[in-house]
Amino acid sequence: MSRDALVIGINQYAYPKQLAPLKTPEADVEAIAQLLEKYGDFDVHRLPYTIKDEQRCD
């Protein structure tokens, strides 16, 4: 059975006053991805898309 994981680093939040921005979201996501590949035998898919300041996912 294959194991898949999608890792996404988010640093722009709908409620920025409640959540402080991460300092290194790209590095954090990459570290998690590598751990999943190494120890969890996951096929990890990274989402390298960056959302511009004027765009927001709701």
Biopython code that builds the backbone (N, CA, C, O; Angstrom):
import numpy as np
from Bio.PDB.StructureBuilder import StructureBuilder

atoms = [
    (1, "MET", "N", (0.838, -1.173, 0.000)),
    (1, "MET", "CA", (0.000, 0.000, 0.000)),
    (1, "MET", "C", (0.887, 1.241, 0.000)),
    (1, "MET", "O", (1.814, 1.347, 0.802)),
    (2, "SER", "N", (0.600, 2.175, -0.899)),
    (2, "SER", "CA", (1.402, 3.398, -0.931)),
    (2, "SER", "C", (0.881, 4.396, 0.092)),
    (2, "SER", "O", (-0.304, 4.429, 0.423)),
    (3, "ARG", "N", (1.801, 5.198, 0.574)),
    (3, "ARG", "CA", (1.454, 6.240, 1.537)),
    (3, "ARG", "C", (1.854, 7.562, 0.934)),
    (3, "ARG", "O", (3.021, 7.771, 0.600)),
    (4, "ASP", "N", (0.902, 8.452, 0.793)),
    (4, "ASP", "CA", (1.142, 9.765, 0.213)),
    (4, "ASP", "C", (0.946, 10.838, 1.271)),
    (4, "ASP", "O", (0.114, 10.710, 2.168)),
    (5, "ALA", "N", (1.731, 11.897, 1.145)),
    (5, "ALA", "CA", (1.593, 13.057, 2.027)),
    (5, "ALA", "C", (1.762, 14.311, 1.185)),
    (5, "ALA", "O", (2.623, 14.375, 0.307)),
    (6, "LEU", "N", (0.932, 15.301, 1.463)),
    (6, "LEU", "CA", (1.046, 16.607, 0.833)),
    (6, "LEU", "C", (1.435, 17.584, 1.927)),
    (6, "LEU", "O", (0.717, 17.723, 2.917)),
    (7, "VAL", "N", (2.565, 18.264, 1.760)),
    (7, "VAL", "CA", (3.012, 19.232, 2.769)),
    (7, "VAL", "C", (2.901, 20.637, 2.188)),
    (7, "VAL", "O", (3.318, 20.901, 1.060)),
    (8, "ILE", "N", (2.331, 21.524, 2.987)),
    (8, "ILE", "CA", (2.085, 22.899, 2.561)),
    (8, "ILE", "C", (2.543, 23.828, 3.675)),
    (8, "ILE", "O", (2.143, 23.665, 4.828)),
    (9, "GLY", "N", (3.367, 24.786, 3.339)),
    (9, "GLY", "CA", (3.791, 25.792, 4.310)),
    (9, "GLY", "C", (2.956, 27.049, 4.145)),
    (9, "GLY", "O", (2.945, 27.656, 3.074)),
    (10, "ILE", "N", (2.271, 27.433, 5.182)),
    (10, "ILE", "CA", (1.410, 28.611, 5.132)),
    (10, "ILE", "C", (1.963, 29.668, 6.073)),
    (10, "ILE", "O", (2.266, 29.396, 7.235)),
    (11, "ASN", "N", (2.087, 30.869, 5.550)),
    (11, "ASN", "CA", (2.594, 31.953, 6.376)),
    (11, "ASN", "C", (1.710, 33.194, 6.279)),
    (11, "ASN", "O", (2.032, 34.239, 6.844)),
    (12, "GLN", "N", (0.611, 33.075, 5.572)),
    (12, "GLN", "CA", (-0.348, 34.174, 5.478)),
    (12, "GLN", "C", (-1.685, 33.626, 5.941)),
    (12, "GLN", "O", (-2.221, 32.684, 5.357)),
    (13, "TYR", "N", (-2.211, 34.219, 6.982)),
    (13, "TYR", "CA", (-3.415, 33.703, 7.601)),
    (13, "TYR", "C", (-4.580, 34.661, 7.424)),
    (13, "TYR", "O", (-4.388, 35.866, 7.258)),
    (14, "ALA", "N", (-5.782, 34.119, 7.460)),
    (14, "ALA", "CA", (-6.979, 34.944, 7.361)),
    (14, "ALA", "C", (-7.122, 35.852, 8.582)),
    (14, "ALA", "O", (-7.720, 36.924, 8.497)),
    (15, "TYR", "N", (-6.571, 35.419, 9.711)),
    (15, "TYR", "CA", (-6.664, 36.188, 10.955)),
    (15, "TYR", "C", (-5.262, 36.446, 11.500)),
    (15, "TYR", "O", (-4.861, 35.816, 12.478)),
    (16, "PRO", "N", (-4.506, 37.365, 10.884)),
    (16, "PRO", "CA", (-3.104, 37.572, 11.264)),
    (16, "PRO", "C", (-2.906, 38.065, 12.691)),
    (16, "PRO", "O", (-1.819, 37.889, 13.242)),
    (17, "LYS", "N", (-3.905, 38.672, 13.305)),
    (17, "LYS", "CA", (-3.738, 39.153, 14.673)),
    (17, "LYS", "C", (-3.668, 38.010, 15.676)),
    (17, "LYS", "O", (-3.039, 38.149, 16.725)),
    (18, "GLN", "N", (-4.300, 36.889, 15.371)),
    (18, "GLN", "CA", (-4.313, 35.746, 16.279)),
    (18, "GLN", "C", (-3.115, 34.814, 16.088)),
    (18, "GLN", "O", (-2.731, 34.103, 17.017)),
    (19, "LEU", "N", (-2.527, 34.813, 14.896)),
    (19, "LEU", "CA", (-1.424, 33.899, 14.589)),
    (19, "LEU", "C", (-0.204, 34.682, 14.108)),
    (19, "LEU", "O", (-0.285, 35.430, 13.134)),
    (20, "ALA", "N", (0.898, 34.511, 14.777)),
    (20, "ALA", "CA", (2.133, 35.164, 14.360)),
    (20, "ALA", "C", (2.699, 34.444, 13.131)),
    (20, "ALA", "O", (2.590, 33.221, 13.041)),
    (21, "PRO", "N", (3.298, 35.171, 12.187)),
    (21, "PRO", "CA", (3.866, 34.515, 11.006)),
    (21, "PRO", "C", (5.047, 33.622, 11.380)),
    (21, "PRO", "O", (5.802, 33.919, 12.306)),
    (22, "LEU", "N", (5.187, 32.539, 10.650)),
    (22, "LEU", "CA", (6.332, 31.659, 10.843)),
    (22, "LEU", "C", (7.577, 32.343, 10.301)),
    (22, "LEU", "O", (7.493, 33.129, 9.358)),
    (23, "LYS", "N", (8.725, 32.051, 10.888)),
    (23, "LYS", "CA", (9.971, 32.676, 10.427)),
    (23, "LYS", "C", (10.516, 32.004, 9.176)),
    (23, "LYS", "O", (11.042, 32.679, 8.291)),
    (24, "THR", "N", (10.398, 30.698, 9.092)),
    (24, "THR", "CA", (10.947, 29.958, 7.943)),
    (24, "THR", "C", (9.986, 28.853, 7.503)),
    (24, "THR", "O", (10.302, 27.674, 7.660)),
    (25, "PRO", "N", (8.819, 29.210, 6.954)),
    (25, "PRO", "CA", (7.850, 28.167, 6.597)),
    (25, "PRO", "C", (8.370, 27.191, 5.546)),
    (25, "PRO", "O", (8.067, 25.999, 5.610)),
    (26, "GLU", "N", (9.154, 27.681, 4.571)),
    (26, "GLU", "CA", (9.682, 26.784, 3.540)),
    (26, "GLU", "C", (10.623, 25.750, 4.143)),
    (26, "GLU", "O", (10.545, 24.567, 3.811)),
    (27, "ALA", "N", (11.502, 26.186, 5.018)),
    (27, "ALA", "CA", (12.449, 25.262, 5.662)),
    (27, "ALA", "C", (11.718, 24.300, 6.591)),
    (27, "ALA", "O", (12.074, 23.124, 6.665)),
    (28, "ASP", "N", (10.701, 24.783, 7.299)),
    (28, "ASP", "CA", (9.927, 23.920, 8.194)),
    (28, "ASP", "C", (9.221, 22.815, 7.414)),
    (28, "ASP", "O", (9.233, 21.652, 7.817)),
    (29, "VAL", "N", (8.608, 23.189, 6.299)),
    (29, "VAL", "CA", (7.904, 22.206, 5.467)),
    (29, "VAL", "C", (8.876, 21.192, 4.884)),
    (29, "VAL", "O", (8.580, 19.998, 4.846)),
    (30, "GLU", "N", (10.016, 21.651, 4.438)),
    (30, "GLU", "CA", (11.006, 20.732, 3.867)),
    (30, "GLU", "C", (11.517, 19.755, 4.923)),
    (30, "GLU", "O", (11.729, 18.579, 4.624)),
    (31, "ALA", "N", (11.713, 20.221, 6.135)),
    (31, "ALA", "CA", (12.173, 19.338, 7.216)),
    (31, "ALA", "C", (11.127, 18.260, 7.505)),
    (31, "ALA", "O", (11.473, 17.092, 7.682)),
    (32, "ILE", "N", (9.860, 18.645, 7.553)),
    (32, "ILE", "CA", (8.779, 17.678, 7.781)),
    (32, "ILE", "C", (8.713, 16.688, 6.622)),
    (32, "ILE", "O", (8.560, 15.486, 6.841)),
    (33, "ALA", "N", (8.827, 17.181, 5.400)),
    (33, "ALA", "CA", (8.782, 16.314, 4.220)),
    (33, "ALA", "C", (9.888, 15.269, 4.268)),
    (33, "ALA", "O", (9.646, 14.094, 3.993)),
    (34, "GLN", "N", (11.086, 15.686, 4.611)),
    (34, "GLN", "CA", (12.206, 14.746, 4.675)),
    (34, "GLN", "C", (12.008, 13.695, 5.768)),
    (34, "GLN", "O", (12.353, 12.530, 5.574)),
    (35, "LEU", "N", (11.460, 14.094, 6.907)),
    (35, "LEU", "CA", (11.182, 13.132, 7.975)),
    (35, "LEU", "C", (10.120, 12.124, 7.547)),
    (35, "LEU", "O", (10.247, 10.932, 7.829)),
    (36, "LEU", "N", (9.088, 12.586, 6.878)),
    (36, "LEU", "CA", (8.050, 11.680, 6.396)),
    (36, "LEU", "C", (8.604, 10.680, 5.387)),
    (36, "LEU", "O", (8.247, 9.503, 5.410)),
    (37, "GLU", "N", (9.476, 11.154, 4.506)),
    (37, "GLU", "CA", (10.082, 10.259, 3.514)),
    (37, "GLU", "C", (11.002, 9.241, 4.180)),
    (37, "GLU", "O", (10.973, 8.055, 3.851)),
    (38, "LYS", "N", (11.806, 9.709, 5.107)),
    (38, "LYS", "CA", (12.818, 8.844, 5.717)),
    (38, "LYS", "C", (12.230, 7.839, 6.706)),
    (38, "LYS", "O", (12.549, 6.651, 6.653)),
    (39, "TYR", "N", (11.376, 8.314, 7.603)),
    (39, "TYR", "CA", (10.899, 7.453, 8.680)),
    (39, "TYR", "C", (9.477, 6.932, 8.478)),
    (39, "TYR", "O", (9.095, 5.933, 9.087)),
    (40, "GLY", "N", (8.704, 7.584, 7.647)),
    (40, "GLY", "CA", (7.327, 7.152, 7.463)),
    (40, "GLY", "C", (7.071, 6.452, 6.147)),
    (40, "GLY", "O", (5.957, 5.997, 5.885)),
    (41, "ASP", "N", (8.101, 6.363, 5.313)),
    (41, "ASP", "CA", (7.988, 5.721, 4.008)),
    (41, "ASP", "C", (6.847, 6.336, 3.184)),
    (41, "ASP", "O", (6.090, 5.625, 2.522)),
    (42, "PHE", "N", (6.742, 7.653, 3.238)),
    (42, "PHE", "CA", (5.731, 8.378, 2.479)),
    (42, "PHE", "C", (6.292, 8.838, 1.144)),
    (42, "PHE", "O", (7.481, 9.136, 1.031)),
    (43, "ASP", "N", (5.439, 8.895, 0.145)),
    (43, "ASP", "CA", (5.746, 9.574, -1.105)),
    (43, "ASP", "C", (5.240, 10.995, -0.895)),
    (43, "ASP", "O", (4.035, 11.241, -0.943)),
    (44, "VAL", "N", (6.157, 11.932, -0.663)),
    (44, "VAL", "CA", (5.785, 13.284, -0.265)),
    (44, "VAL", "C", (5.691, 14.193, -1.480)),
    (44, "VAL", "O", (6.580, 14.219, -2.330)),
    (45, "HIS", "N", (4.598, 14.934, -1.541)),
    (45, "HIS", "CA", (4.376, 15.915, -2.589)),
    (45, "HIS", "C", (4.440, 17.295, -1.951)),
    (45, "HIS", "O", (3.730, 17.586, -0.988)),
    (46, "ARG", "N", (5.289, 18.124, -2.495)),
    (46, "ARG", "CA", (5.443, 19.479, -1.964)),
    (46, "ARG", "C", (4.632, 20.446, -2.823)),
    (46, "ARG", "O", (4.546, 20.296, -4.041)),
    (47, "LEU", "N", (4.053, 21.419, -2.177)),
    (47, "LEU", "CA", (3.290, 22.429, -2.895)),
    (47, "LEU", "C", (4.091, 23.720, -2.874)),
    (47, "LEU", "O", (4.059, 24.452, -1.885)),
    (48, "PRO", "N", (4.824, 24.013, -3.974)),
    (48, "PRO", "CA", (5.725, 25.172, -3.969)),
    (48, "PRO", "C", (5.044, 26.482, -4.338)),
    (48, "PRO", "O", (5.730, 27.483, -4.547)),
    (49, "TYR", "N", (3.739, 26.508, -4.424)),
    (49, "TYR", "CA", (3.021, 27.700, -4.861)),
    (49, "TYR", "C", (3.052, 28.778, -3.778)),
    (49, "TYR", "O", (2.808, 28.492, -2.606)),
    (50, "THR", "N", (3.350, 30.005, -4.168)),
    (50, "THR", "CA", (3.358, 31.138, -3.249)),
    (50, "THR", "C", (2.188, 32.047, -3.572)),
    (50, "THR", "O", (1.987, 32.429, -4.725)),
    (51, "ILE", "N", (1.418, 32.391, -2.555)),
    (51, "ILE", "CA", (0.284, 33.293, -2.738)),
    (51, "ILE", "C", (0.765, 34.719, -2.533)),
    (51, "ILE", "O", (1.407, 35.016, -1.526)),
    (52, "LYS", "N", (0.470, 35.588, -3.458)),
    (52, "LYS", "CA", (0.859, 36.993, -3.373)),
    (52, "LYS", "C", (0.037, 37.692, -2.298)),
    (52, "LYS", "O", (-1.035, 37.217, -1.923)),
    (53, "ASP", "N", (0.539, 38.818, -1.805)),
    (53, "ASP", "CA", (-0.142, 39.570, -0.747)),
    (53, "ASP", "C", (-1.567, 39.961, -1.118)),
    (53, "ASP", "O", (-2.449, 39.970, -0.259)),
    (54, "GLU", "N", (-1.800, 40.282, -2.379)),
    (54, "GLU", "CA", (-3.121, 40.730, -2.774)),
    (54, "GLU", "C", (-4.101, 39.582, -2.982)),
    (54, "GLU", "O", (-5.295, 39.821, -3.161)),
    (55, "GLN", "N", (-3.627, 38.353, -2.962)),
    (55, "GLN", "CA", (-4.483, 37.183, -3.119)),
    (55, "GLN", "C", (-4.638, 36.485, -1.773)),
    (55, "GLN", "O", (-3.760, 36.562, -0.914)),
    (56, "ARG", "N", (-5.752, 35.814, -1.608)),
    (56, "ARG", "CA", (-5.954, 35.082, -0.366)),
    (56, "ARG", "C", (-6.908, 33.925, -0.619)),
    (56, "ARG", "O", (-7.895, 34.073, -1.340)),
    (57, "CYS", "N", (-6.620, 32.798, -0.035)),
    (57, "CYS", "CA", (-7.511, 31.647, -0.121)),
    (57, "CYS", "C", (-8.471, 31.701, 1.053)),
    (57, "CYS", "O", (-8.039, 31.782, 2.203)),
    (58, "ASP", "N", (-9.743, 31.656, 0.782)),
    (58, "ASP", "CA", (-10.744, 31.632, 1.858)),
    (58, "ASP", "C", (-11.451, 30.301, 1.872)),
    (58, "ASP", "O", (-12.331, 30.078, 2.704)),
]
sb = StructureBuilder()
sb.init_structure("model")
sb.init_model(0)
sb.init_chain("A")
sb.init_seg("    ")
for serial, (resi, resn, name, xyz) in enumerate(atoms, 1):
    if name == "N":
        sb.init_residue(resn, " ", resi, " ")
    sb.init_atom(name, np.array(xyz, "f"), 0.0, 1.0, " ", f" {name:<3s}", serial, name[0])
structure = sb.get_structure()
